[in-house]
Amino acid sequence: MDLSGRTWGATDAERGASYPCDRLVTGRREGWTRAVDVAAPPGVLFRWLRQLTVAPYSYDRIDFRGRRSPRVLLPDLPDLAVGQRFLVFDITGFTPGAHITGRLPDPLAARHGPMAVSYTVRPQGTGSRLVVKVVAGSGGGAGRRLRRRLMAWGDLVMMRKQLLTLKELAEATAAAPGPSPAPGPTG
């Protein structure tokens, strides 16, 4: 069991792999990796990830001001774009069906330190594997190290709920009768 709050569900290979967010934080840094198997095709799962541009899919009462994250695929999502808001991050890059990567905007980075994230999807058997890597700057004194440790644990709690919610919704979509939703021009 990882007592640092840095890992949940990820394999050793996933923890050691390179992710697009790794290049966005320079200097001393640490990574937090979370992962889950999803019994849905990558296109369906990625379509749900795109909805992180409009809702967090975690504990809505806490991080969505009590509003409920949509439980259906929204038909009119804008295309993904660099600079678009993605949770608390700004998108820096994406590959449709494979990843969405973002960086904490400057005002938040000034307060919390540099941070970036990659949500990655890969095929696994007849389903998918969702792996999320968060990279955070690790410099600073004892106070900043304590704050980062608390952030890792808080992120673990919130992201675990988020990943399990996305898993549930993608699996329900994949199991529903009828055609799977088309991923659209940007995934």
C-alpha positions as CSV (number, residue, x, y, z in Angstrom):
1,M,0.0,0.0,0.0
2,D,1.3,3.4,-0.9
3,L,1.2,5.6,2.2
4,S,2.4,8.7,0.3
5,G,-0.9,9.4,-1.5
6,R,1.0,9.3,-4.8
7,T,-0.4,6.1,-6.3
8,W,-3.7,4.3,-6.7
9,G,-4.4,1.5,-9.1
10,A,-1.3,2.0,-11.2
11,T,1.2,-0.7,-12.1
12,D,5.0,-0.3,-11.6
13,A,5.3,0.1,-15.4
14,E,2.6,2.9,-15.5
15,R,4.3,4.7,-12.6
16,G,7.6,4.6,-14.5
17,A,6.3,5.5,-17.9
18,S,6.6,8.8,-19.6
19,Y,3.5,11.0,-20.0
20,P,3.0,14.3,-22.0
21,C,2.7,16.2,-18.7
22,D,6.2,15.3,-17.7
23,R,7.7,17.9,-19.9
24,L,5.5,20.7,-18.5
25,V,7.1,20.9,-15.1
26,T,10.8,21.5,-15.0
27,G,13.3,21.3,-12.1
28,R,12.6,19.1,-9.0
29,R,9.3,17.4,-9.3
30,E,7.3,14.4,-8.1
31,G,4.5,12.4,-9.8
32,W,1.2,11.0,-8.7
33,T,-0.3,8.2,-10.8
34,R,-3.8,6.8,-10.6
35,A,-5.3,4.2,-12.9
36,V,-8.4,2.0,-13.5
37,D,-9.6,-0.6,-15.9
38,V,-12.7,0.3,-17.8
39,A,-15.0,-2.2,-19.6
40,A,-15.7,0.2,-22.5
41,P,-13.9,0.9,-25.8
42,P,-11.3,3.7,-25.8
43,G,-13.6,6.0,-27.9
44,V,-16.4,5.8,-25.4
45,L,-14.1,6.4,-22.5
46,F,-12.4,9.3,-24.2
47,R,-15.8,10.9,-24.9
48,W,-16.5,10.9,-21.2
49,L,-13.0,12.4,-20.5
50,R,-13.9,15.3,-22.9
51,Q,-16.7,16.1,-20.5
52,L,-14.1,17.1,-17.9
53,T,-14.1,20.4,-19.7
54,V,-17.6,21.1,-18.2
55,A,-17.7,19.1,-14.9
56,P,-15.4,17.4,-12.5
57,Y,-17.2,14.0,-12.0
58,S,-15.9,13.7,-8.4
59,Y,-17.6,14.7,-5.2
60,D,-19.9,17.3,-6.8
61,R,-21.0,18.8,-3.5
62,I,-17.3,19.8,-2.8
63,D,-15.8,20.6,-6.2
64,F,-18.8,21.5,-8.3
65,R,-20.7,23.7,-5.8
66,G,-23.4,21.2,-5.3
67,R,-24.3,20.9,-9.0
68,R,-24.4,17.4,-10.4
69,S,-21.9,16.4,-13.1
70,P,-23.9,15.3,-16.2
71,R,-24.8,11.6,-16.3
72,V,-25.3,11.6,-20.1
73,L,-23.0,12.4,-22.9
74,L,-23.5,16.0,-23.9
75,P,-24.1,16.3,-27.7
76,D,-22.8,19.9,-28.1
77,L,-19.4,19.9,-26.4
78,P,-17.0,22.3,-28.2
79,D,-14.0,20.8,-29.9
80,L,-10.9,20.4,-27.7
81,A,-8.5,23.3,-28.1
82,V,-5.2,24.3,-26.6
83,G,-5.9,26.9,-23.9
84,Q,-9.4,25.5,-23.1
85,R,-10.2,24.9,-19.4
86,F,-10.0,21.3,-18.3
87,L,-10.9,21.0,-14.6
88,V,-8.5,23.5,-13.0
89,F,-5.9,23.2,-15.8
90,D,-5.5,24.8,-19.2
91,I,-5.2,22.3,-22.1
92,T,-1.7,22.3,-23.5
93,G,-2.1,19.3,-25.9
94,F,-4.3,16.4,-26.7
95,T,-4.5,13.4,-29.1
96,P,-8.1,12.4,-29.8
97,G,-8.8,9.0,-28.3
98,A,-5.5,8.9,-26.4
99,H,-4.8,11.8,-24.0
100,I,-5.7,15.2,-22.7
101,T,-2.9,17.1,-21.0
102,G,-3.0,20.4,-19.2
103,R,-1.0,22.8,-17.0
104,L,-2.1,24.8,-13.9
105,P,-2.6,28.4,-15.0
106,D,-0.1,31.0,-13.7
107,P,-2.3,32.5,-11.0
108,L,-2.9,29.0,-9.4
109,A,0.7,27.9,-10.1
110,A,1.9,31.0,-8.2
111,R,-0.1,29.8,-5.2
112,H,0.3,26.0,-5.4
113,G,3.5,25.6,-7.4
114,P,3.8,24.3,-10.9
115,M,1.6,21.4,-11.7
116,A,0.5,19.5,-14.9
117,V,-1.7,16.5,-15.6
118,S,-2.2,13.9,-18.4
119,Y,-5.4,11.8,-18.7
120,T,-4.4,8.9,-20.9
121,V,-6.6,6.2,-22.5
122,R,-5.2,3.0,-24.0
123,P,-6.9,-0.1,-25.4
124,Q,-6.8,-3.1,-23.0
125,G,-8.5,-6.3,-24.3
126,T,-12.0,-5.4,-25.2
127,G,-12.0,-2.4,-22.9
128,S,-9.6,0.4,-21.9
129,R,-7.1,1.4,-19.3
130,L,-7.4,5.0,-17.9
131,V,-4.1,6.3,-16.4
132,V,-3.8,9.8,-15.0
133,K,-0.4,11.3,-14.1
134,V,-0.1,14.5,-12.1
135,V,3.3,16.1,-12.0
136,A,4.0,18.7,-9.3
137,G,7.1,20.8,-8.6
138,S,8.8,19.5,-5.5
139,G,11.1,22.4,-4.4
140,G,10.6,24.5,-1.3
141,G,10.9,24.2,2.4
142,A,9.2,22.1,4.9
143,G,5.9,24.0,4.7
144,R,5.7,23.6,1.0
145,R,6.5,19.8,1.3
146,L,3.8,19.4,3.8
147,R,1.3,21.3,1.7
148,R,2.2,19.1,-1.4
149,R,1.8,15.9,0.7
150,L,-1.6,17.1,1.8
151,M,-2.5,18.0,-1.8
152,A,-1.4,14.5,-2.9
153,W,-3.8,12.9,-0.4
154,G,-6.6,15.3,-1.3
155,D,-6.1,14.7,-5.0
156,L,-6.1,10.9,-4.4
157,V,-9.5,11.0,-2.6
158,M,-11.1,13.3,-5.3
159,M,-9.5,11.6,-8.3
160,R,-10.3,8.1,-7.1
161,K,-14.0,9.1,-7.0
162,Q,-13.6,10.8,-10.4
163,L,-12.1,7.8,-12.1
164,L,-14.6,5.4,-10.6
165,T,-17.5,7.7,-11.7
166,L,-16.0,7.9,-15.3
167,K,-15.6,4.1,-15.3
168,E,-19.2,3.6,-14.3
169,L,-20.6,6.0,-16.9
170,A,-18.4,4.8,-19.7
171,E,-19.3,1.2,-19.0
172,A,-23.0,2.0,-18.8
173,T,-22.7,3.8,-22.2
174,A,-20.9,0.9,-23.8
175,A,-23.5,-1.6,-22.4
176,A,-26.5,0.4,-23.6
177,P,-28.3,-0.8,-26.7
178,G,-27.7,1.1,-29.9
179,P,-24.6,2.6,-31.6
180,S,-21.8,3.9,-29.5
181,P,-21.4,7.6,-29.6
182,A,-19.1,8.9,-32.3
183,P,-16.0,10.5,-30.8
184,G,-16.3,13.6,-33.1
185,P,-13.5,15.5,-34.8
186,T,-11.4,16.0,-31.6
187,G,-12.1,12.8,-29.9
